[in-house]
Amino acid sequence: MKIKSFVWYWLAMACFVVGLLYGMGLEGSFQTGGTVSDGAFITAMVLILLAVFFARLGFYAADQEKKRSKKVHQQPRNTVKSGRKAG
């Protein structure tokens, strides 16, 4: 079963939004003088990088879907059909 491109796009958007929200929480605690742990920062960055990775997978899946749809045999449009054999 192949994963469709829109699924990869939704995963990318979800990771990106969660990563940005997590980063905004870190920024808020930094501004109020709280401590920012390395693990929290790494988690936000990993989520944003996962979003980029999922987006790239979505672009690849979209290209593959386009290639698969073009593989269906279609009649060439620039040829002339003739009822008799040339000879």
N, CA, C and O atoms as a Maestro MAE file, in Angstrom:
{
 s_m_m2io_version
 :::
 2.0.0
}

f_m_ct {
 s_m_title
 :::
 protein
 m_atom[348] {
  # First column is atom index #
  i_m_mmod_type
  r_m_x_coord
  r_m_y_coord
  r_m_z_coord
  i_m_residue_number
  s_m_chain_name
  s_m_pdb_residue_name
  s_m_pdb_atom_name
  i_m_atomic_number
  :::
  1 25 0.836 -1.168 0.000 1 A "MET " " N  " 7
  2 3 0.000 0.000 0.000 1 A "MET " " CA " 6
  3 2 0.889 1.242 0.000 1 A "MET " " C  " 6
  4 15 1.789 1.375 0.829 1 A "MET " " O  " 8
  5 25 0.632 2.124 -0.915 2 A "LYS " " N  " 7
  6 3 1.412 3.353 -1.028 2 A "LYS " " CA " 6
  7 2 0.713 4.458 -0.238 2 A "LYS " " C  " 6
  8 15 -0.513 4.569 -0.246 2 A "LYS " " O  " 8
  9 25 1.514 5.264 0.435 3 A "ILE " " N  " 7
  10 3 0.962 6.374 1.197 3 A "ILE " " CA " 6
  11 2 0.802 7.558 0.248 3 A "ILE " " C  " 6
  12 15 1.746 7.937 -0.444 3 A "ILE " " O  " 8
  13 25 -0.370 8.127 0.220 4 A "LYS " " N  " 7
  14 3 -0.662 9.246 -0.679 4 A "LYS " " CA " 6
  15 2 0.071 10.503 -0.232 4 A "LYS " " C  " 6
  16 15 0.460 10.636 0.929 4 A "LYS " " O  " 8
  17 25 0.250 11.419 -1.173 5 A "SER " " N  " 7
  18 3 1.016 12.627 -0.892 5 A "SER " " CA " 6
  19 2 0.322 13.514 0.138 5 A "SER " " C  " 6
  20 15 0.993 14.152 0.949 5 A "SER " " O  " 8
  21 25 -1.010 13.562 0.120 6 A "PHE " " N  " 7
  22 3 -1.693 14.446 1.074 6 A "PHE " " CA " 6
  23 2 -1.509 13.970 2.511 6 A "PHE " " C  " 6
  24 15 -1.559 14.779 3.437 6 A "PHE " " O  " 8
  25 25 -1.297 12.666 2.712 7 A "VAL " " N  " 7
  26 3 -1.036 12.151 4.057 7 A "VAL " " CA " 6
  27 2 0.318 12.674 4.551 7 A "VAL " " C  " 6
  28 15 0.447 13.084 5.704 7 A "VAL " " O  " 8
  29 25 1.320 12.656 3.670 8 A "TRP " " N  " 7
  30 3 2.629 13.194 4.041 8 A "TRP " " CA " 6
  31 2 2.537 14.689 4.327 8 A "TRP " " C  " 6
  32 15 3.183 15.191 5.247 8 A "TRP " " O  " 8
  33 25 1.726 15.403 3.531 9 A "TYR " " N  " 7
  34 3 1.572 16.841 3.756 9 A "TYR " " CA " 6
  35 2 0.912 17.118 5.101 9 A "TYR " " C  " 6
  36 15 1.309 18.046 5.805 9 A "TYR " " O  " 8
  37 25 -0.094 16.320 5.465 10 A "TRP " " N  " 7
  38 3 -0.756 16.508 6.750 10 A "TRP " " CA " 6
  39 2 0.189 16.193 7.906 10 A "TRP " " C  " 6
  40 15 0.180 16.886 8.924 10 A "TRP " " O  " 8
  41 25 1.011 15.141 7.752 11 A "LEU " " N  " 7
  42 3 1.996 14.833 8.783 11 A "LEU " " CA " 6
  43 2 3.001 15.969 8.923 11 A "LEU " " C  " 6
  44 15 3.388 16.331 10.034 11 A "LEU " " O  " 8
  45 25 3.421 16.526 7.794 12 A "ALA " " N  " 7
  46 3 4.367 17.635 7.829 12 A "ALA " " CA " 6
  47 2 3.755 18.839 8.536 12 A "ALA " " C  " 6
  48 15 4.402 19.469 9.372 12 A "ALA " " O  " 8
  49 25 2.521 19.152 8.201 13 A "MET " " N  " 7
  50 3 1.878 20.310 8.819 13 A "MET " " CA " 6
  51 2 1.680 20.089 10.315 13 A "MET " " C  " 6
  52 15 1.876 21.012 11.105 13 A "MET " " O  " 8
  53 25 1.299 18.892 10.708 14 A "ALA " " N  " 7
  54 3 1.092 18.609 12.130 14 A "ALA " " CA " 6
  55 2 2.405 18.745 12.907 14 A "ALA " " C  " 6
  56 15 2.435 19.366 13.969 14 A "ALA " " O  " 8
  57 25 3.485 18.165 12.380 15 A "CYS " " N  " 7
  58 3 4.784 18.272 13.059 15 A "CYS " " CA " 6
  59 2 5.245 19.721 13.123 15 A "CYS " " C  " 6
  60 15 5.790 20.159 14.136 15 A "CYS " " O  " 8
  61 25 5.029 20.461 12.049 16 A "PHE " " N  " 7
  62 3 5.469 21.852 12.008 16 A "PHE " " CA " 6
  63 2 4.719 22.684 13.040 16 A "PHE " " C  " 6
  64 15 5.318 23.478 13.766 16 A "PHE " " O  " 8
  65 25 3.403 22.497 13.100 17 A "VAL " " N  " 7
  66 3 2.596 23.281 14.050 17 A "VAL " " CA " 6
  67 2 2.960 22.923 15.489 17 A "VAL " " C  " 6
  68 15 3.110 23.812 16.327 17 A "VAL " " O  " 8
  69 25 3.100 21.651 15.779 18 A "VAL " " N  " 7
  70 3 3.445 21.243 17.144 18 A "VAL " " CA " 6
  71 2 4.846 21.745 17.499 18 A "VAL " " C  " 6
  72 15 5.078 22.194 18.622 18 A "VAL " " O  " 8
  73 25 5.780 21.670 16.548 19 A "GLY " " N  " 7
  74 3 7.133 22.166 16.797 19 A "GLY " " CA " 6
  75 2 7.154 23.660 17.049 19 A "GLY " " C  " 6
  76 15 7.863 24.130 17.938 19 A "GLY " " O  " 8
  77 25 6.380 24.416 16.272 20 A "LEU " " N  " 7
  78 3 6.328 25.861 16.481 20 A "LEU " " CA " 6
  79 2 5.656 26.217 17.806 20 A "LEU " " C  " 6
  80 15 6.109 27.117 18.512 20 A "LEU " " O  " 8
  81 25 4.587 25.520 18.140 21 A "LEU " " N  " 7
  82 3 3.947 25.780 19.431 21 A "LEU " " CA " 6
  83 2 4.879 25.453 20.591 21 A "LEU " " C  " 6
  84 15 4.936 26.179 21.583 21 A "LEU " " O  " 8
  85 25 5.596 24.366 20.453 22 A "TYR " " N  " 7
  86 3 6.560 23.980 21.484 22 A "TYR " " CA " 6
  87 2 7.649 25.044 21.589 22 A "TYR " " C  " 6
  88 15 8.053 25.427 22.687 22 A "TYR " " O  " 8
  89 25 8.119 25.514 20.435 23 A "GLY " " N  " 7
  90 3 9.130 26.570 20.424 23 A "GLY " " CA " 6
  91 2 8.618 27.868 21.014 23 A "GLY " " C  " 6
  92 15 9.358 28.572 21.701 23 A "GLY " " O  " 8
  93 25 7.355 28.194 20.755 24 A "MET " " N  " 7
  94 3 6.786 29.414 21.348 24 A "MET " " CA " 6
  95 2 6.691 29.296 22.860 24 A "MET " " C  " 6
  96 15 6.886 30.277 23.578 24 A "MET " " O  " 8
  97 25 6.391 28.098 23.343 25 A "GLY " " N  " 7
  98 3 6.376 27.878 24.792 25 A "GLY " " CA " 6
  99 2 7.758 28.047 25.384 25 A "GLY " " C  " 6
  100 15 7.910 28.621 26.463 25 A "GLY " " O  " 8
  101 25 8.765 27.551 24.687 26 A "LEU " " N  " 7
  102 3 10.148 27.729 25.155 26 A "LEU " " CA " 6
  103 2 10.525 29.200 25.190 26 A "LEU " " C  " 6
  104 15 11.149 29.670 26.141 26 A "LEU " " O  " 8
  105 25 10.144 29.919 24.151 27 A "GLU " " N  " 7
  106 3 10.469 31.340 24.068 27 A "GLU " " CA " 6
  107 2 9.771 32.114 25.186 27 A "GLU " " C  " 6
  108 15 10.357 33.034 25.757 27 A "GLU " " O  " 8
  109 25 8.545 31.757 25.499 28 A "GLY " " N  " 7
  110 3 7.809 32.410 26.580 28 A "GLY " " CA " 6
  111 2 8.449 32.169 27.931 28 A "GLY " " C  " 6
  112 15 8.547 33.082 28.750 28 A "GLY " " O  " 8
  113 25 8.886 30.935 28.166 29 A "SER " " N  " 7
  114 3 9.537 30.658 29.449 29 A "SER " " CA " 6
  115 2 10.909 31.326 29.523 29 A "SER " " C  " 6
  116 15 11.362 31.688 30.608 29 A "SER " " O  " 8
  117 25 11.565 31.491 28.390 30 A "PHE " " N  " 7
  118 3 12.850 32.189 28.370 30 A "PHE " " CA " 6
  119 2 12.669 33.669 28.701 30 A "PHE " " C  " 6
  120 15 13.462 34.254 29.439 30 A "PHE " " O  " 8
  121 25 11.608 34.268 28.142 31 A "GLN " " N  " 7
  122 3 11.364 35.702 28.386 31 A "GLN " " CA " 6
  123 2 10.962 35.985 29.828 31 A "GLN " " C  " 6
  124 15 11.261 37.053 30.360 31 A "GLN " " O  " 8
  125 25 10.294 35.042 30.451 32 A "THR " " N  " 7
  126 3 9.864 35.266 31.839 32 A "THR " " CA " 6
  127 2 10.924 34.870 32.851 32 A "THR " " C  " 6
  128 15 10.697 34.940 34.059 32 A "THR " " O  " 8
  129 25 12.080 34.454 32.356 33 A "GLY " " N  " 7
  130 3 13.176 34.143 33.259 33 A "GLY " " CA " 6
  131 2 13.220 32.701 33.708 33 A "GLY " " C  " 6
  132 15 13.988 32.357 34.607 33 A "GLY " " O  " 8
  133 25 12.420 31.861 33.110 34 A "GLY " " N  " 7
  134 3 12.432 30.443 33.460 34 A "GLY " " CA " 6
  135 2 13.608 29.734 32.815 34 A "GLY " " C  " 6
  136 15 14.330 30.315 32.005 34 A "GLY " " O  " 8
  137 25 13.789 28.493 33.176 35 A "THR " " N  " 7
  138 3 14.884 27.720 32.602 35 A "THR " " CA " 6
  139 2 14.411 27.022 31.340 35 A "THR " " C  " 6
  140 15 13.278 26.550 31.254 35 A "THR " " O  " 8
  141 25 15.300 26.968 30.368 36 A "VAL " " N  " 7
  142 3 15.015 26.260 29.121 36 A "VAL " " CA " 6
  143 2 15.976 25.087 29.046 36 A "VAL " " C  " 6
  144 15 17.191 25.272 28.978 36 A "VAL " " O  " 8
  145 25 15.433 23.893 29.058 37 A "SER " " N  " 7
  146 3 16.303 22.713 29.027 37 A "SER " " CA " 6
  147 2 16.727 22.414 27.590 37 A "SER " " C  " 6
  148 15 16.058 22.792 26.628 37 A "SER " " O  " 8
  149 25 17.848 21.731 27.481 38 A "ASP " " N  " 7
  150 3 18.345 21.343 26.163 38 A "ASP " " CA " 6
  151 2 17.389 20.362 25.486 38 A "ASP " " C  " 6
  152 15 17.192 20.406 24.272 38 A "ASP " " O  " 8
  153 25 16.808 19.490 26.279 39 A "GLY " " N  " 7
  154 3 15.893 18.491 25.725 39 A "GLY " " CA " 6
  155 2 14.669 19.117 25.088 39 A "GLY " " C  " 6
  156 15 14.199 18.651 24.050 39 A "GLY " " O  " 8
  157 25 14.154 20.162 25.696 40 A "ALA " " N  " 7
  158 3 12.978 20.835 25.142 40 A "ALA " " CA " 6
  159 2 13.327 21.526 23.830 40 A "ALA " " C  " 6
  160 15 12.551 21.481 22.875 40 A "ALA " " O  " 8
  161 25 14.485 22.162 23.782 41 A "PHE " " N  " 7
  162 3 14.917 22.820 22.546 41 A "PHE " " CA " 6
  163 2 15.132 21.800 21.439 41 A "PHE " " C  " 6
  164 15 14.718 22.018 20.300 41 A "PHE " " O  " 8
  165 25 15.775 20.689 21.768 42 A "ILE " " N  " 7
  166 3 16.031 19.642 20.768 42 A "ILE " " CA " 6
  167 2 14.724 19.053 20.272 42 A "ILE " " C  " 6
  168 15 14.590 18.758 19.084 42 A "ILE " " O  " 8
  169 25 13.760 18.877 21.161 43 A "THR " " N  " 7
  170 3 12.458 18.349 20.757 43 A "THR " " CA " 6
  171 2 11.781 19.267 19.754 43 A "THR " " C  " 6
  172 15 11.231 18.795 18.759 43 A "THR " " O  " 8
  173 25 11.811 20.566 19.999 44 A "ALA " " N  " 7
  174 3 11.196 21.516 19.064 44 A "ALA " " CA " 6
  175 2 11.897 21.480 17.711 44 A "ALA " " C  " 6
  176 15 11.236 21.510 16.673 44 A "ALA " " O  " 8
  177 25 13.221 21.417 17.711 45 A "MET " " N  " 7
  178 3 13.968 21.390 16.457 45 A "MET " " CA " 6
  179 2 13.739 20.088 15.693 45 A "MET " " C  " 6
  180 15 13.619 20.095 14.468 45 A "MET " " O  " 8
  181 25 13.679 18.978 16.416 46 A "VAL " " N  " 7
  182 3 13.438 17.688 15.759 46 A "VAL " " CA " 6
  183 2 12.053 17.674 15.118 46 A "VAL " " C  " 6
  184 15 11.893 17.155 14.013 46 A "VAL " " O  " 8
  185 25 11.064 18.228 15.784 47 A "LEU " " N  " 7
  186 3 9.720 18.282 15.199 47 A "LEU " " CA " 6
  187 2 9.699 19.126 13.928 47 A "LEU " " C  " 6
  188 15 9.035 18.760 12.959 47 A "LEU " " O  " 8
  189 25 10.409 20.236 13.919 48 A "ILE " " N  " 7
  190 3 10.440 21.088 12.731 48 A "ILE " " CA " 6
  191 2 11.207 20.400 11.598 48 A "ILE " " C  " 6
  192 15 10.809 20.488 10.437 48 A "ILE " " O  " 8
  193 25 12.307 19.714 11.933 49 A "LEU " " N  " 7
  194 3 13.045 18.975 10.903 49 A "LEU " " CA " 6
  195 2 12.238 17.794 10.368 49 A "LEU " " C  " 6
  196 15 12.319 17.472 9.183 49 A "LEU " " O  " 8
  197 25 11.468 17.155 11.228 50 A "LEU " " N  " 7
  198 3 10.569 16.091 10.760 50 A "LEU " " CA " 6
  199 2 9.529 16.644 9.791 50 A "LEU " " C  " 6
  200 15 9.156 15.974 8.828 50 A "LEU " " O  " 8
  201 25 9.065 17.854 10.042 51 A "ALA " " N  " 7
  202 3 8.102 18.474 9.128 51 A "ALA " " CA " 6
  203 2 8.722 18.671 7.752 51 A "ALA " " C  " 6
  204 15 8.071 18.428 6.736 51 A "ALA " " O  " 8
  205 25 9.962 19.106 7.715 52 A "VAL " " N  " 7
  206 3 10.648 19.279 6.423 52 A "VAL " " CA " 6
  207 2 10.810 17.925 5.733 52 A "VAL " " C  " 6
  208 15 10.589 17.813 4.528 52 A "VAL " " O  " 8
  209 25 11.191 16.905 6.487 53 A "PHE " " N  " 7
  210 3 11.356 15.565 5.927 53 A "PHE " " CA " 6
  211 2 10.039 15.027 5.370 53 A "PHE " " C  " 6
  212 15 10.010 14.479 4.268 53 A "PHE " " O  " 8
  213 25 8.951 15.178 6.123 54 A "PHE " " N  " 7
  214 3 7.651 14.707 5.648 54 A "PHE " " CA " 6
  215 2 7.184 15.485 4.420 54 A "PHE " " C  " 6
  216 15 6.543 14.914 3.538 54 A "PHE " " O  " 8
  217 25 7.493 16.768 4.354 55 A "ALA " " N  " 7
  218 3 7.120 17.557 3.180 55 A "ALA " " CA " 6
  219 2 7.867 17.043 1.946 55 A "ALA " " C  " 6
  220 15 7.286 16.925 0.867 55 A "ALA " " O  " 8
  221 25 9.146 16.742 2.112 56 A "ARG " " N  " 7
  222 3 9.919 16.204 0.981 56 A "ARG " " CA " 6
  223 2 9.364 14.853 0.542 56 A "ARG " " C  " 6
  224 15 9.290 14.573 -0.655 56 A "ARG " " O  " 8
  225 25 8.976 14.021 1.494 57 A "LEU " " N  " 7
  226 3 8.348 12.741 1.140 57 A "LEU " " CA " 6
  227 2 7.026 12.965 0.410 57 A "LEU " " C  " 6
  228 15 6.674 12.207 -0.493 57 A "LEU " " O  " 8
  229 25 6.297 14.005 0.804 58 A "GLY " " N  " 7
  230 3 5.049 14.334 0.118 58 A "GLY " " CA " 6
  231 2 5.284 14.755 -1.322 58 A "GLY " " C  " 6
  232 15 4.535 14.360 -2.215 58 A "GLY " " O  " 8
  233 25 6.327 15.563 -1.556 59 A "PHE " " N  " 7
  234 3 6.648 15.964 -2.927 59 A "PHE " " CA " 6
  235 2 7.051 14.756 -3.764 59 A "PHE " " C  " 6
  236 15 6.667 14.646 -4.928 59 A "PHE " " O  " 8
  237 25 7.825 13.853 -3.169 60 A "TYR " " N  " 7
  238 3 8.226 12.636 -3.888 60 A "TYR " " CA " 6
  239 2 7.009 11.768 -4.211 60 A "TYR " " C  " 6
  240 15 6.888 11.254 -5.322 60 A "TYR " " O  " 8
  241 25 6.120 11.609 -3.251 61 A "ALA " " N  " 7
  242 3 4.913 10.797 -3.470 61 A "ALA " " CA " 6
  243 2 4.026 11.426 -4.538 61 A "ALA " " C  " 6
  244 15 3.416 10.705 -5.328 61 A "ALA " " O  " 8
  245 25 3.944 12.746 -4.578 62 A "ALA " " N  " 7
  246 3 3.142 13.418 -5.606 62 A "ALA " " CA " 6
  247 2 3.742 13.179 -6.986 62 A "ALA " " C  " 6
  248 15 3.004 12.965 -7.948 62 A "ALA " " O  " 8
  249 25 5.060 13.211 -7.101 63 A "ASP " " N  " 7
  250 3 5.705 12.918 -8.379 63 A "ASP " " CA " 6
  251 2 5.436 11.483 -8.811 63 A "ASP " " C  " 6
  252 15 5.176 11.222 -9.986 63 A "ASP " " O  " 8
  253 25 5.499 10.558 -7.864 64 A "GLN " " N  " 7
  254 3 5.231 9.158 -8.193 64 A "GLN " " CA " 6
  255 2 3.778 8.958 -8.618 64 A "GLN " " C  " 6
  256 15 3.501 8.187 -9.537 64 A "GLN " " O  " 8
  257 25 2.857 9.643 -7.959 65 A "GLU " " N  " 7
  258 3 1.446 9.537 -8.351 65 A "GLU " " CA " 6
  259 2 1.234 10.074 -9.762 65 A "GLU " " C  " 6
  260 15 0.461 9.511 -10.538 65 A "GLU " " O  " 8
  261 25 1.917 11.156 -10.087 66 A "LYS " " N  " 7
  262 3 1.789 11.733 -11.418 66 A "LYS " " CA " 6
  263 2 2.360 10.785 -12.472 66 A "LYS " " C  " 6
  264 15 1.786 10.635 -13.551 66 A "LYS " " O  " 8
  265 25 3.489 10.146 -12.160 67 A "LYS " " N  " 7
  266 3 4.091 9.194 -13.103 67 A "LYS " " CA " 6
  267 2 3.181 7.992 -13.309 67 A "LYS " " C  " 6
  268 15 3.008 7.526 -14.436 67 A "LYS " " O  " 8
  269 25 2.593 7.482 -12.212 68 A "ARG " " N  " 7
  270 3 1.697 6.328 -12.327 68 A "ARG " " CA " 6
  271 2 0.467 6.653 -13.156 68 A "ARG " " C  " 6
  272 15 -0.022 5.801 -13.898 68 A "ARG " " O  " 8
  273 25 -0.036 7.868 -13.039 69 A "SER " " N  " 7
  274 3 -1.245 8.219 -13.795 69 A "SER " " CA " 6
  275 2 -0.931 8.390 -15.276 69 A "SER " " C  " 6
  276 15 -1.815 8.208 -16.113 69 A "SER " " O  " 8
  277 25 0.298 8.734 -15.616 70 A "LYS " " N  " 7
  278 3 0.669 8.900 -17.025 70 A "LYS " " CA " 6
  279 2 1.032 7.581 -17.691 70 A "LYS " " C  " 6
  280 15 1.120 7.527 -18.918 70 A "LYS " " O  " 8
  281 25 1.248 6.510 -16.921 71 A "LYS " " N  " 7
  282 3 1.624 5.233 -17.498 71 A "LYS " " CA " 6
  283 2 0.463 4.540 -18.185 71 A "LYS " " C  " 6
  284 15 0.674 3.596 -18.947 71 A "LYS " " O  " 8
  285 25 -0.748 4.985 -17.936 72 A "VAL " " N  " 7
  286 3 -1.906 4.401 -18.594 72 A "VAL " " CA " 6
  287 2 -1.803 4.722 -20.076 72 A "VAL " " C  " 6
  288 15 -1.604 5.875 -20.458 72 A "VAL " " O  " 8
  289 25 -1.940 3.700 -20.907 73 A "HIS " " N  " 7
  290 3 -1.757 3.887 -22.352 73 A "HIS " " CA " 6
  291 2 -2.838 4.799 -22.918 73 A "HIS " " C  " 6
  292 15 -4.031 4.603 -22.689 73 A "HIS " " O  " 8
  293 25 -2.389 5.786 -23.653 74 A "GLN " " N  " 7
  294 3 -3.301 6.704 -24.309 74 A "GLN " " CA " 6
  295 2 -2.955 6.744 -25.791 74 A "GLN " " C  " 6
  296 15 -1.793 6.599 -26.169 74 A "GLN " " O  " 8
  297 25 -3.965 6.942 -26.623 75 A "GLN " " N  " 7
  298 3 -3.757 7.037 -28.057 75 A "GLN " " CA " 6
  299 2 -2.939 8.285 -28.382 75 A "GLN " " C  " 6
  300 15 -3.286 9.378 -27.936 75 A "GLN " " O  " 8
  301 25 -1.855 8.140 -29.153 76 A "PRO " " N  " 7
  302 3 -1.105 9.338 -29.546 76 A "PRO " " CA " 6
  303 2 -1.976 10.266 -30.380 76 A "PRO " " C  " 6
  304 15 -2.709 9.809 -31.257 76 A "PRO " " O  " 8
  305 25 -1.904 11.534 -30.120 77 A "ARG " " N  " 7
  306 3 -2.789 12.484 -30.783 77 A "ARG " " CA " 6
  307 2 -2.187 13.091 -32.040 77 A "ARG " " C  " 6
  308 15 -2.907 13.705 -32.827 77 A "ARG " " O  " 8
  309 25 -0.883 12.934 -32.250 78 A "ASN " " N  " 7
  310 3 -0.263 13.576 -33.389 78 A "ASN " " CA " 6
  311 2 -0.015 12.617 -34.550 78 A "ASN " " C  " 6
  312 15 0.801 12.917 -35.422 78 A "ASN " " O  " 8
  313 25 -0.696 11.474 -34.582 79 A "THR " " N  " 7
  314 3 -0.528 10.515 -35.676 79 A "THR " " CA " 6
  315 2 -1.798 10.446 -36.504 79 A "THR " " C  " 6
  316 15 -2.891 10.770 -36.040 79 A "THR " " O  " 8
  317 25 -1.621 10.021 -37.720 80 A "VAL " " N  " 7
  318 3 -2.770 9.878 -38.635 80 A "VAL " " CA " 6
  319 2 -3.083 8.398 -38.737 80 A "VAL " " C  " 6
  320 15 -2.210 7.585 -39.040 80 A "VAL " " O  " 8
  321 25 -4.343 8.056 -38.480 81 A "LYS " " N  " 7
  322 3 -4.761 6.665 -38.606 81 A "LYS " " CA " 6
  323 2 -5.210 6.426 -40.038 81 A "LYS " " C  " 6
  324 15 -5.981 7.199 -40.608 81 A "LYS " " O  " 8
  325 25 -4.719 5.361 -40.589 82 A "SER " " N  " 7
  326 3 -5.065 5.024 -41.968 82 A "SER " " CA " 6
  327 2 -5.665 3.625 -41.992 82 A "SER " " C  " 6
  328 15 -5.210 2.736 -41.272 82 A "SER " " O  " 8
  329 25 -6.670 3.434 -42.807 83 A "GLY " " N  " 7
  330 3 -7.326 2.147 -42.905 83 A "GLY " " CA " 6
  331 2 -6.588 1.170 -43.783 83 A "GLY " " C  " 6
  332 15 -6.862 -0.029 -43.722 83 A "GLY " " O  " 8
  333 25 -5.662 1.634 -44.599 84 A "ARG " " N  " 7
  334 3 -4.946 0.710 -45.478 84 A "ARG " " CA " 6
  335 2 -3.465 0.758 -45.168 84 A "ARG " " C  " 6
  336 15 -2.944 1.708 -44.585 84 A "ARG " " O  " 8
  337 25 -2.806 -0.325 -45.590 85 A "LYS " " N  " 7
  338 3 -1.370 -0.434 -45.342 85 A "LYS " " CA " 6
  339 2 -0.603 0.336 -46.407 85 A "LYS " " C  " 6
  340 15 -0.975 0.352 -47.580 85 A "LYS " " O  " 8
  341 25 0.457 0.962 -45.976 86 A "ALA " " N  " 7
  342 3 1.312 1.670 -46.934 86 A "ALA " " CA " 6
  343 2 2.219 0.660 -47.613 86 A "ALA " " C  " 6
  344 15 2.707 -0.278 -46.982 86 A "ALA " " O  " 8
  345 25 2.436 0.857 -48.879 87 A "GLY " " N  " 7
  346 3 3.321 -0.130 -49.490 87 A "GLY " " CA " 6
  347 2 3.530 0.055 -50.874 87 A "GLY " " C  " 6
  348 15 4.258 -0.717 -51.497 87 A "GLY " " O  " 8
  :::
 }
 m_bond[347] {
  # First column is bond index #
  i_m_from
  i_m_to
  i_m_order
  :::
  1 1 2 1
  2 2 3 1
  3 3 4 2
  4 3 5 1
  5 5 6 1
  6 6 7 1
  7 7 8 2
  8 7 9 1
  9 9 10 1
  10 10 11 1
  11 11 12 2
  12 11 13 1
  13 13 14 1
  14 14 15 1
  15 15 16 2
  16 15 17 1
  17 17 18 1
  18 18 19 1
  19 19 20 2
  20 19 21 1
  21 21 22 1
  22 22 23 1
  23 23 24 2
  24 23 25 1
  25 25 26 1
  26 26 27 1
  27 27 28 2
  28 27 29 1
  29 29 30 1
  30 30 31 1
  31 31 32 2
  32 31 33 1
  33 33 34 1
  34 34 35 1
  35 35 36 2
  36 35 37 1
  37 37 38 1
  38 38 39 1
  39 39 40 2
  40 39 41 1
  41 41 42 1
  42 42 43 1
  43 43 44 2
  44 43 45 1
  45 45 46 1
  46 46 47 1
  47 47 48 2
  48 47 49 1
  49 49 50 1
  50 50 51 1
  51 51 52 2
  52 51 53 1
  53 53 54 1
  54 54 55 1
  55 55 56 2
  56 55 57 1
  57 57 58 1
  58 58 59 1
  59 59 60 2
  60 59 61 1
  61 61 62 1
  62 62 63 1
  63 63 64 2
  64 63 65 1
  65 65 66 1
  66 66 67 1
  67 67 68 2
  68 67 69 1
  69 69 70 1
  70 70 71 1
  71 71 72 2
  72 71 73 1
  73 73 74 1
  74 74 75 1
  75 75 76 2
  76 75 77 1
  77 77 78 1
  78 78 79 1
  79 79 80 2
  80 79 81 1
  81 81 82 1
  82 82 83 1
  83 83 84 2
  84 83 85 1
  85 85 86 1
  86 86 87 1
  87 87 88 2
  88 87 89 1
  89 89 90 1
  90 90 91 1
  91 91 92 2
  92 91 93 1
  93 93 94 1
  94 94 95 1
  95 95 96 2
  96 95 97 1
  97 97 98 1
  98 98 99 1
  99 99 100 2
  100 99 101 1
  101 101 102 1
  102 102 103 1
  103 103 104 2
  104 103 105 1
  105 105 106 1
  106 106 107 1
  107 107 108 2
  108 107 109 1
  109 109 110 1
  110 110 111 1
  111 111 112 2
  112 111 113 1
  113 113 114 1
  114 114 115 1
  115 115 116 2
  116 115 117 1
  117 117 118 1
  118 118 119 1
  119 119 120 2
  120 119 121 1
  121 121 122 1
  122 122 123 1
  123 123 124 2
  124 123 125 1
  125 125 126 1
  126 126 127 1
  127 127 128 2
  128 127 129 1
  129 129 130 1
  130 130 131 1
  131 131 132 2
  132 131 133 1
  133 133 134 1
  134 134 135 1
  135 135 136 2
  136 135 137 1
  137 137 138 1
  138 138 139 1
  139 139 140 2
  140 139 141 1
  141 141 142 1
  142 142 143 1
  143 143 144 2
  144 143 145 1
  145 145 146 1
  146 146 147 1
  147 147 148 2
  148 147 149 1
  149 149 150 1
  150 150 151 1
  151 151 152 2
  152 151 153 1
  153 153 154 1
  154 154 155 1
  155 155 156 2
  156 155 157 1
  157 157 158 1
  158 158 159 1
  159 159 160 2
  160 159 161 1
  161 161 162 1
  162 162 163 1
  163 163 164 2
  164 163 165 1
  165 165 166 1
  166 166 167 1
  167 167 168 2
  168 167 169 1
  169 169 170 1
  170 170 171 1
  171 171 172 2
  172 171 173 1
  173 173 174 1
  174 174 175 1
  175 175 176 2
  176 175 177 1
  177 177 178 1
  178 178 179 1
  179 179 180 2
  180 179 181 1
  181 181 182 1
  182 182 183 1
  183 183 184 2
  184 183 185 1
  185 185 186 1
  186 186 187 1
  187 187 188 2
  188 187 189 1
  189 189 190 1
  190 190 191 1
  191 191 192 2
  192 191 193 1
  193 193 194 1
  194 194 195 1
  195 195 196 2
  196 195 197 1
  197 197 198 1
  198 198 199 1
  199 199 200 2
  200 199 201 1
  201 201 202 1
  202 202 203 1
  203 203 204 2
  204 203 205 1
  205 205 206 1
  206 206 207 1
  207 207 208 2
  208 207 209 1
  209 209 210 1
  210 210 211 1
  211 211 212 2
  212 211 213 1
  213 213 214 1
  214 214 215 1
  215 215 216 2
  216 215 217 1
  217 217 218 1
  218 218 219 1
  219 219 220 2
  220 219 221 1
  221 221 222 1
  222 222 223 1
  223 223 224 2
  224 223 225 1
  225 225 226 1
  226 226 227 1
  227 227 228 2
  228 227 229 1
  229 229 230 1
  230 230 231 1
  231 231 232 2
  232 231 233 1
  233 233 234 1
  234 234 235 1
  235 235 236 2
  236 235 237 1
  237 237 238 1
  238 238 239 1
  239 239 240 2
  240 239 241 1
  241 241 242 1
  242 242 243 1
  243 243 244 2
  244 243 245 1
  245 245 246 1
  246 246 247 1
  247 247 248 2
  248 247 249 1
  249 249 250 1
  250 250 251 1
  251 251 252 2
  252 251 253 1
  253 253 254 1
  254 254 255 1
  255 255 256 2
  256 255 257 1
  257 257 258 1
  258 258 259 1
  259 259 260 2
  260 259 261 1
  261 261 262 1
  262 262 263 1
  263 263 264 2
  264 263 265 1
  265 265 266 1
  266 266 267 1
  267 267 268 2
  268 267 269 1
  269 269 270 1
  270 270 271 1
  271 271 272 2
  272 271 273 1
  273 273 274 1
  274 274 275 1
  275 275 276 2
  276 275 277 1
  277 277 278 1
  278 278 279 1
  279 279 280 2
  280 279 281 1
  281 281 282 1
  282 282 283 1
  283 283 284 2
  284 283 285 1
  285 285 286 1
  286 286 287 1
  287 287 288 2
  288 287 289 1
  289 289 290 1
  290 290 291 1
  291 291 292 2
  292 291 293 1
  293 293 294 1
  294 294 295 1
  295 295 296 2
  296 295 297 1
  297 297 298 1
  298 298 299 1
  299 299 300 2
  300 299 301 1
  301 301 302 1
  302 302 303 1
  303 303 304 2
  304 303 305 1
  305 305 306 1
  306 306 307 1
  307 307 308 2
  308 307 309 1
  309 309 310 1
  310 310 311 1
  311 311 312 2
  312 311 313 1
  313 313 314 1
  314 314 315 1
  315 315 316 2
  316 315 317 1
  317 317 318 1
  318 318 319 1
  319 319 320 2
  320 319 321 1
  321 321 322 1
  322 322 323 1
  323 323 324 2
  324 323 325 1
  325 325 326 1
  326 326 327 1
  327 327 328 2
  328 327 329 1
  329 329 330 1
  330 330 331 1
  331 331 332 2
  332 331 333 1
  333 333 334 1
  334 334 335 1
  335 335 336 2
  336 335 337 1
  337 337 338 1
  338 338 339 1
  339 339 340 2
  340 339 341 1
  341 341 342 1
  342 342 343 1
  343 343 344 2
  344 343 345 1
  345 345 346 1
  346 346 347 1
  347 347 348 2
  :::
 }
}
